[in-house]
Amino acid sequence: MILEQIASPADVKKLNRGELELLCGELRQFLVERVSRTGGHLASNLGAVELTVAIHRLYDTSRDRLVFDVGHQCYVHKALTGRQELFATLRQFGGLSGFPKPAESVHDAFIAGHASNSVSVALGMARARTLLGEDRNIIALIGDGALTGGLAYEGLSDAGASGEPLVVVLNDNGMSIDPNVGGVAEHLSRLRVRPGYYQFKKGYRAVLDRLPGGRRLYRFNHQVKSGVKRIIYPCSLFEDMGFTYLGPVDGHKIEQLCTTLSWAKELGRPVLLHVRTRKGRGYPDAEARPEKCHGVPPFDPAVGIVEKQSIDFSYVLGHELVELAGEDKRVCAVTAAMADGAGLQEFSAAWPKRFFDVGIAEGHAVSMSAGMAKQGMIPVFAVYSSFLQRGFDMLIHDIALQHLHVVLAVDRAGLVGADGPTHHGTQDVGYLTQIPGMTVLCPAGFDELRTMLRTAAAMDGPVAVRYPRGGEGRAFPPWDGTPAAELRQGTDVTLVSYGILINELLDAADLLAERGISAEVVKLHRIAPLEPEAVLASVGKTGRLLVLEDCYETGSIGQQLAAALARRGIAPRTLILKNLQGSFAPQGTVQELRRVLGLDAGAVADAVVQAVKGGGS
């Protein structure tokens, strides 16, 4: 097999045309086999095989900078850069990351887990290269879905005007870019991509500049040409920004890709190469259902991806929202290209006129929701915690300052697992609870989620309901509206948490009881505005406090409770804050990460035993 002989991109450069095509076929087989064992992003990588091979044919990514946009399409890149053997550990604790990771390889230029930033990053690298006098090429590989994010256009606007030599490769799988218009456009594309064409343009203008009236003639010809081009040629947006547009190019014809990439490399200016690909190519199930084969669990390649109907927090949120919309015509659902993951498919079918998918544009979603709320609607923005970070400014400026009634359904709160640090929802506690007027509710079970969502929809001002990925663990009764609840009485220590982590504290209390320690467990239903009375009363009785959270210590609820204790003059004999402290959590299963990071029941019990029996009494 050819793939077994590829130890680095240098080996790709040695292959002939026939061997390149064989390599692409082997890579697809490799992807299906490996991802079927570990799970991961399948369809996006199958569609980018030839494109990635062509890039490694023309560029040296150990020196040149290849910046991915949403790095889930980087698996082929990793396989070609010496990491084939690591695919058995893909997305597992301590294993191969599912996204570009510079600490993992010199070939990974930049971390890429979120969308729309590649052109901005690439332009920064290009400008640094120029200022430092370096000799290296800069490539940004952006998918058409990422072009729904506003940051992509900020980067394109600046990059096109900069004149910096860089290549933006648009991987278009048919979702966002208008199709090519007939054979004339293809002919113009083939003609215009040749480097000699630009030398001709330069000489043509120089000749006219020396003739009487030549400049006026050039401007007239340019206006006529531009007008005709806008009618028959679908690239005026990028060219108006200052890019040289190449394409569209068939993203599955390796020779054509290599030729066009070579031209783009030689032009020495901002170039946008439009490549058309088919998501999921080469695996029938992924081609037929690319949206279902985006991120997949382990599967049998002979059978295909089997959808398992499971009830999780996202599904419960979506189903309850459908019911709410039937009761109140003001209720709307908003998503940023995550209708499936956020559980809104049912809503989109039941209430299509009140369902809004804005693309990968979280900041826009927040501001649009603010506008809807200002005019009397009740928008519910269902968004992953790690993606909501990109709407932080809008949360403050557009929602909080006017105390507008927007409901944030914050999905994937806390540790999420295999996608790792770019996707863990570990920031929202710190930034949501600091916003004046923000209410933050934390369900630990499905019935709590239902009642908290209904309460949030009926409240005034901004409300966030944060919930984890997956199932509920223990079932909890519907929320009674109280800020906190004492779930278990004890005399030796007070254990406090919120959301799904309360299950770890209940298990820890059982472990402590076996060791002769009586633990009181307090569950916070609401963490903003924080009402600490139940916790303070319990600590006044037990004299010890442990707060468990899967967020960072700065701005944590534990710190806020410690401040409240100090203000009341209560000095516990022991104060233990169990959280992520100041470190990004790695990838791995949620239970693995809790154990490694000291956030599971066993670690809680051990910390309490050490405090009570080891001198903290």
C-alpha positions in Angstrom: 0.0 0.0 0.0 1.2 3.5 -0.8 -0.2 5.0 2.4 2.1 2.8 4.5 5.1 4.3 2.7 4.1 7.9 3.6 6.0 8.9 6.7 6.0 12.7 5.9 4.8 15.1 3.2 8.1 14.7 1.4 7.0 11.2 0.4 3.8 12.6 -1.2 6.0 14.8 -3.4 7.7 11.8 -4.8 4.5 10.1 -6.1 3.4 10.2 -9.8 -0.1 11.0 -10.9 -1.4 7.4 -10.8 0.1 6.9 -7.3 -1.5 10.1 -6.0 -4.9 8.8 -7.1 -4.3 5.4 -5.4 -3.2 7.3 -2.3 -6.5 9.2 -2.2 -8.4 5.9 -2.4 -6.3 4.4 0.4 -6.8 7.4 2.6 -10.6 7.1 2.3 -10.4 3.5 3.3 -8.1 4.5 6.2 -10.5 7.1 7.4 -13.5 4.9 7.4 -11.6 2.1 9.2 -10.0 4.3 11.9 -13.0 6.5 12.6 -15.3 3.5 12.8 -13.3 2.3 15.8 -12.9 5.5 17.7 -15.6 7.8 16.5 -14.9 11.3 15.2 -15.5 13.6 12.2 -16.0 11.5 9.1 -17.9 13.2 6.2 -15.8 16.4 6.3 -12.6 14.5 6.1 -13.7 12.2 3.3 -14.6 15.3 1.2 -11.2 16.9 1.7 -8.9 14.0 0.7 -7.6 15.2 -2.7 -7.5 18.8 -1.5 -5.3 17.9 1.4 -3.0 15.7 -0.7 -2.6 18.5 -3.3 -1.7 21.0 -0.6 1.0 18.6 0.7 2.2 18.1 -2.8 2.8 21.8 -3.3 3.7 23.1 0.1 5.9 22.2 3.0 3.8 22.5 6.1 6.7 22.2 8.4 7.7 25.7 7.2 4.8 27.0 5.3 1.7 27.8 7.5 -1.5 25.9 6.8 -4.3 27.3 8.9 -7.5 25.2 9.1 -10.9 26.8 9.7 -12.8 24.4 12.0 -10.1 21.9 12.2 -12.3 18.8 12.2 -11.2 18.4 8.5 -7.6 17.8 9.5 -7.5 14.0 9.7 -5.9 13.5 6.3 -3.4 16.2 7.1 -2.5 14.3 10.3 -2.2 11.0 8.4 0.2 12.5 5.9 2.4 14.1 8.6 3.6 11.1 10.5 0.7 10.4 12.7 -1.0 7.3 11.1 -0.2 5.0 14.0 -1.8 7.4 16.5 -5.2 7.1 15.0 -6.0 4.2 17.3 -6.0 6.9 20.1 -8.0 9.5 18.1 -9.9 11.8 20.5 -9.1 9.7 23.5 -7.4 10.8 26.8 -3.7 11.4 26.1 -4.2 10.4 22.4 -4.4 12.1 19.0 -6.4 15.3 19.0 -9.3 15.6 16.6 -8.2 19.1 15.8 -4.9 20.8 14.8 -2.6 21.0 17.8 0.8 22.7 17.4 2.1 20.9 20.5 1.5 17.7 18.7 3.3 18.4 15.4 5.3 21.1 13.7 3.0 20.6 10.8 0.0 22.0 12.8 0.2 25.8 12.5 -2.6 26.9 14.7 -5.3 25.4 17.0 -8.6 25.4 15.2 -11.8 24.2 16.9 -14.2 27.1 16.2 -15.1 28.6 12.9 -14.5 31.7 10.7 -11.1 32.8 12.0 -8.7 31.3 9.6 -8.3 34.2 7.2 -7.6 36.6 10.0 -5.0 34.3 11.5 -3.4 33.6 8.1 -3.2 37.4 7.4 -1.5 37.9 10.7 1.0 35.2 9.9 1.5 36.7 6.4 2.2 40.2 7.8 4.6 38.7 10.4 6.4 36.9 7.6 6.8 40.1 5.6 8.0 42.1 8.6 10.5 39.4 9.5 11.7 39.0 6.0 11.0 35.2 6.0 10.4 33.0 3.0 7.3 31.0 3.7 3.8 30.5 2.1 0.6 31.1 4.0 -2.6 29.1 3.3 -6.0 29.4 4.9 -8.3 26.4 4.3 -11.9 27.5 5.0 -15.1 25.6 4.5 -18.2 27.3 3.0 -20.1 26.8 6.2 -17.5 29.0 8.0 -18.3 31.8 5.6 -21.6 32.3 7.4 -19.6 33.8 10.3 -18.9 37.5 10.2 -15.3 37.2 11.2 -14.5 35.5 7.9 -15.6 38.6 6.0 -13.6 40.9 8.3 -10.5 38.8 7.5 -11.3 38.6 3.8 -11.8 42.4 3.6 -8.5 43.2 5.2 -6.6 40.4 3.5 -7.7 41.4 0.0 -6.7 45.0 0.6 -3.4 44.1 2.2 -1.7 42.9 -0.9 0.0 40.3 1.2 0.9 37.0 -0.6 -1.4 34.4 0.8 -3.8 31.8 -0.5 -7.3 31.3 0.8 -8.7 27.9 -0.2 -12.5 27.8 -0.1 -13.6 24.2 0.3 -17.1 24.5 -1.1 -19.3 21.4 -0.7 -22.3 23.1 -2.2 -23.8 24.7 0.8 -23.1 28.4 0.5 -21.5 29.4 -2.8 -23.7 29.8 -6.0 -23.0 27.1 -8.6 -20.8 27.9 -11.5 -22.7 29.3 -14.5 -22.0 27.3 -17.6 -19.1 26.7 -19.9 -18.3 30.4 -20.5 -17.5 30.9 -16.8 -15.3 27.8 -16.8 -13.5 29.1 -19.9 -12.9 32.5 -18.3 -11.7 30.8 -15.2 -9.1 28.7 -17.0 -7.9 31.7 -18.9 -7.7 34.1 -16.0 -5.8 31.8 -13.6 -2.7 31.7 -15.8 0.0 33.9 -14.3 0.9 35.2 -17.8 -2.6 36.8 -17.9 -1.6 39.2 -15.1 1.6 40.2 -16.9 -0.4 40.9 -20.0 -2.8 43.1 -18.0 0.1 45.0 -16.5 1.7 45.6 -20.0 -1.7 46.4 -21.5 -2.3 49.2 -19.0 1.3 50.5 -19.4 0.9 50.9 -23.1 -2.5 52.7 -22.8 -1.0 55.0 -20.2 1.4 56.3 -22.8 -1.3 56.9 -25.5 -3.4 60.1 -25.6 -6.7 59.3 -23.9 -5.3 55.9 -23.1 -6.2 56.0 -19.4 -9.8 56.9 -20.2 -10.0 54.0 -22.7 -8.6 51.6 -20.0 -11.2 52.7 -17.5 -14.0 52.3 -20.1 -12.8 48.8 -21.0 -12.4 47.9 -17.4 -16.0 49.0 -16.6 -17.4 47.0 -19.6 -15.4 44.0 -18.6 -16.5 44.2 -15.0 -20.1 44.6 -16.0 -20.0 41.5 -18.2 -18.1 39.6 -15.6 -20.7 40.3 -12.9 -23.4 38.9 -15.2 -21.7 35.6 -16.1 -19.0 35.1 -13.5 -19.8 34.3 -9.8 -16.7 35.8 -8.1 -17.2 39.5 -7.9 -17.5 39.5 -4.1 -14.0 38.2 -3.6 -12.4 40.2 -6.4 -14.1 43.4 -5.1 -12.3 42.7 -1.8 -9.0 42.6 -3.7 -8.5 38.9 -4.2 -7.5 37.1 -7.4 -10.3 34.5 -7.8 -9.3 31.1 -9.2 -11.8 28.4 -9.9 -14.1 26.8 -9.5 -11.9 23.8 -9.4 -13.1 20.2 -9.1 -11.9 19.2 -5.6 -11.6 15.5 -6.5 -9.3 15.9 -9.5 -5.9 15.7 -8.0 -4.0 16.9 -11.1 -6.2 19.9 -11.6 -5.9 20.8 -8.0 -2.1 20.6 -8.0 -1.9 22.7 -11.2 -4.2 25.5 -9.8 -2.5 25.5 -6.4 0.8 25.9 -8.2 -0.5 29.0 -10.1 -2.0 30.4 -6.8 1.4 30.0 -5.2 3.2 31.8 -8.0 1.0 34.9 -8.1 2.5 36.5 -5.0 -0.7 38.3 -4.0 -4.0 37.6 -2.1 -5.6 34.6 -4.0 -8.9 32.9 -3.3 -9.0 29.4 -4.7 -12.6 28.1 -5.0 -12.6 24.3 -4.7 -15.8 22.3 -5.1 -16.0 19.0 -3.1 -18.5 16.5 -2.0 -18.8 15.9 1.7 -18.6 12.2 2.6 -17.1 11.3 -0.8 -16.1 7.6 -1.1 -18.3 6.2 1.6 -21.9 5.7 0.4 -23.6 6.3 3.8 -21.6 9.5 4.3 -22.4 10.8 0.8 -26.1 10.1 1.2 -26.3 11.6 4.7 -23.4 14.0 5.2 -25.2 15.8 8.0 -25.6 12.6 10.0 -22.0 11.5 9.3 -20.4 14.7 10.5 -19.5 13.7 14.0 -20.0 10.0 14.5 -19.7 7.4 17.3 -17.9 4.1 16.6 -19.7 2.1 14.0 -19.6 -1.0 11.7 -18.4 0.2 8.3 -20.3 -2.6 6.6 -23.6 -1.5 8.2 -23.1 2.3 8.2 -24.0 4.9 10.8 -26.9 3.7 12.9 -28.8 6.5 14.6 -29.7 5.7 18.2 -32.7 7.5 19.6 -31.7 8.6 23.1 -33.3 11.1 25.5 -30.7 13.7 26.6 -30.8 17.2 27.8 -30.8 18.7 24.3 -33.8 16.6 23.2 -35.7 17.5 26.4 -35.0 21.2 25.8 -36.2 21.0 22.2 -39.3 19.1 23.0 -40.3 21.3 25.8 -39.7 24.4 23.7 -42.1 23.0 21.1 -44.8 22.8 23.8 -44.0 26.3 25.0 -44.3 27.7 21.5 -47.7 26.1 21.2 -48.9 28.0 24.3 -47.3 31.3 23.5 -47.0 32.7 20.0 -44.1 35.0 21.1 -41.7 32.1 21.7 -39.1 31.6 19.0 -36.1 29.3 18.6 -32.7 30.6 17.4 -29.6 28.5 16.6 -26.2 29.1 15.1 -25.9 26.2 12.6 -26.5 23.6 15.4 -30.2 22.7 15.0 -29.4 19.0 15.2 -27.0 19.1 18.1 -29.1 21.6 20.1 -32.2 19.4 19.8 -34.2 21.9 17.7 -35.2 19.6 14.7 -38.7 19.0 16.2 -39.2 22.8 16.7 -38.1 23.6 13.2 -40.7 21.2 11.8 -43.5 22.2 14.2 -43.0 26.0 14.1 -40.9 26.8 10.9 -41.8 30.5 10.9 -40.5 30.9 14.4 -37.3 29.0 13.9 -34.2 30.9 12.8 -30.8 29.2 11.9 -28.4 32.1 11.4 -25.4 30.1 10.5 -22.1 30.0 12.3 -22.7 33.5 13.7 -23.2 33.5 17.4 -22.6 37.2 17.9 -25.3 38.0 15.3 -27.6 35.4 16.9 -27.3 37.3 20.3 -27.9 40.7 18.7 -30.8 39.4 16.6 -32.4 37.9 19.7 -32.0 41.2 21.4 -33.9 42.9 18.6 -36.7 40.3 18.7 -37.0 40.8 22.5 -37.1 44.6 22.2 -40.1 44.2 19.9 -41.9 41.8 22.3 -40.9 38.3 21.2 -39.4 35.7 23.5 -36.3 34.3 21.7 -34.7 31.2 23.0 -31.1 31.0 21.7 -29.9 27.3 22.0 -26.2 27.4 21.8 -23.2 25.3 22.9 -21.4 26.9 25.9 -18.1 27.1 24.1 -19.7 28.8 21.1 -21.6 31.4 23.2 -18.2 32.8 24.1 -18.1 34.6 20.7 -21.3 36.5 21.6 -20.0 37.9 25.0 -19.8 41.5 23.9 -23.4 41.4 22.5 -24.6 39.8 25.7 -23.5 42.8 27.6 -24.1 45.6 25.1 -27.2 44.4 23.3 -29.0 42.4 26.0 -27.9 43.2 29.5 -27.7 47.0 29.3 -31.4 47.2 28.2 -32.4 44.2 30.5 -34.0 42.5 27.5 -35.8 39.2 27.9 -33.7 36.7 26.0 -33.4 33.1 27.1 -30.1 31.4 26.5 -30.3 27.6 26.4 -26.6 26.9 27.2 -26.0 23.4 25.9 -22.8 21.3 26.6 -22.1 23.2 29.8 -19.1 21.8 31.7 -16.8 19.0 30.5 -17.9 17.6 27.2 -15.4 14.8 26.4 -13.6 13.8 23.2 -13.6 17.2 21.4 -11.3 18.5 24.1 -10.3 22.1 25.2 -11.9 23.9 22.3 -15.3 22.5 23.1 -15.5 22.2 26.9 -18.1 24.5 28.3 -16.0 25.6 31.2 -16.0 29.4 30.7 -19.7 30.3 31.0 -20.0 30.3 34.8 -17.3 32.9 35.0 -18.7 35.2 32.3 -22.4 34.8 32.7 -22.5 35.3 36.5 -20.6 38.6 36.2 -23.2 40.2 33.9 -25.5 42.5 35.9 -29.1 41.4 35.7 -28.4 38.0 34.4 -30.2 35.0 35.9 -28.4 31.6 35.6 -30.3 28.4 36.3 -28.7 25.0 36.5 -30.9 21.9 36.1 -29.5 18.5 37.2 -32.3 16.4 35.6 -34.9 16.5 32.9 -37.8 17.5 35.0 -35.8 20.4 36.4 -34.8 21.5 32.9 -38.5 21.5 31.8 -39.6 23.7 34.8 -36.6 25.9 34.6 -37.1 26.6 30.9 -40.8 27.5 31.5 -39.8 29.8 34.4 -37.1 31.4 32.2 -39.6 32.0 29.4 -41.9 33.8 31.9 -39.3 35.9 33.6 -38.1 39.4 33.0 -34.6 40.2 31.7 -31.9 37.9 30.4 -31.9 34.3 31.6 -29.5 31.4 31.0 -30.4 27.8 31.5 -27.1 25.8 31.4 -27.2 22.0 31.1 -24.7 19.3 30.2 -24.2 17.0 27.2 -25.9 13.6 27.5 -28.2 12.1 30.1 -29.3 13.0 33.5 -27.9 10.4 35.9 -30.2 10.6 38.9 -33.7 12.0 38.3 -34.6 15.1 40.2 -38.2 16.4 40.8 -39.5 19.5 39.0 -37.9 22.8 40.3 -39.9 24.5 43.0 -38.5 27.9 42.4 -36.1 28.0 45.3 -32.5 29.1 44.9 -31.1 26.0 46.6 -32.0 22.8 48.3 -30.6 20.6 51.0 -30.5 17.1 49.5 -28.8 15.4 52.5 -28.3 16.3 56.1 -24.9 16.0 57.8 -22.8 17.3 60.6 -19.1 17.2 59.6 -18.9 18.9 56.2 -21.0 20.8 53.7 -20.7 19.7 50.1 -22.0 22.2 47.5 -22.5 22.0 43.7 -25.0 22.6 40.9 -26.1 20.9 37.7 -25.1 17.4 36.9 -22.1 17.4 39.2 -24.4 17.1 42.2 -24.5 13.4 41.5 -20.8 13.2 42.3 -21.4 14.8 45.7 -24.2 12.4 46.5 -21.9 9.5 45.7 -19.2 11.2 47.7 -21.5 11.5 50.7 -22.1 7.7 50.5 -18.4 7.1 50.5 -17.8 9.4 53.4 -20.5 7.7 55.4 -18.7 4.4 55.0 -15.6 6.2 56.5 -17.5 7.6 59.5 -18.0 11.2 58.1 -21.4 12.8 57.9 -21.7 15.1 54.9 -24.5 17.6 54.2 -25.2 18.1 50.5 -26.6 21.4 49.2 -27.6 21.8 45.6 -27.7 25.2 44.0 -30.6 25.6 41.6 -29.6 29.1 40.7 -26.0 30.5 40.6 -26.9 34.1 39.5 -28.1 36.0 41.3 -26.5 33.9 44.0 -28.3 33.6 47.3 -25.9 31.9 49.7 -28.2 31.6 52.7 -28.7 27.9 52.6 -24.9 27.3 52.2 -24.0 29.8 55.0 -26.5 28.1 57.3 -25.1 24.7 56.6 -21.5 25.8 57.0 -22.4 27.5 60.3 -23.4 24.0 61.5 -20.7 21.8 59.9 -17.8 24.2 60.0 -16.4 22.9 56.7 -17.2 23.7 53.1 -16.3 21.9 49.8 -17.5 23.4 46.5 -17.3 21.2 43.4 -17.4 22.7 39.9 -16.1 22.0 36.4 -15.2 25.6 35.6 -12.1 27.7 36.4 -11.5 28.9 39.9 -11.4 32.6 39.0 -15.0 33.8 39.0 -16.2 30.4 40.3 -19.2 30.0 42.5 -16.8 28.6 45.2 -15.0 31.9 45.2 -18.3 33.8 45.4 -19.4 31.7 48.3 -16.1 32.2 50.1 -16.5 35.9 49.7 -20.0 35.7 51.1 -18.7 33.8 54.1 -16.1 36.4 54.7 -18.7 39.2 54.5 -20.8 37.5 57.1 -17.8 36.9 59.4 -18.1 33.1 59.1 -14.7 31.4 59.0 -14.9 27.7 58.2 -12.3 25.4 59.6 -11.8 24.0 56.1 -12.5 25.5 52.7 -11.9 23.3 49.7 -12.6 24.5 46.1 -12.6 21.6 43.7 -12.5 23.0 40.1 -10.2 23.3 37.1 -8.2 26.0 38.8 -6.3 27.7 35.9 -5.8 24.9 33.4 -7.6 23.9 30.2 -9.0 20.5 30.4 -7.7 17.9 27.9 -9.8 15.5 25.8 -11.1 12.2 27.1 -14.4 10.8 28.3 -16.2 13.0 30.9 -15.8 10.4 33.6 -12.1 10.0 32.8 -11.5 13.7 33.0 -13.4 14.1 36.3 -11.2 11.3 37.8 -7.9 12.8 36.4 -8.8 16.3 37.4 -10.0 15.4 40.9 -13.6 16.2 40.3 -15.3 12.8 40.9 -16.8 11.3 44.0 -13.7 9.5 45.0 -11.5 12.6 44.9 -14.1 14.6 46.8 -14.3 12.0 49.5 -10.5 11.8 49.8 -10.2 15.5 50.1 -12.7 15.6 52.9 -11.2 12.7 54.7 -7.8 14.4 54.6 -9.3 17.6 55.9 -11.3 16.0 58.7 -8.9 13.3 59.9 -5.6 14.8 58.8 -5.5 18.0 60.8 -8.4 20.0 59.4 -10.6 19.3 62.4 
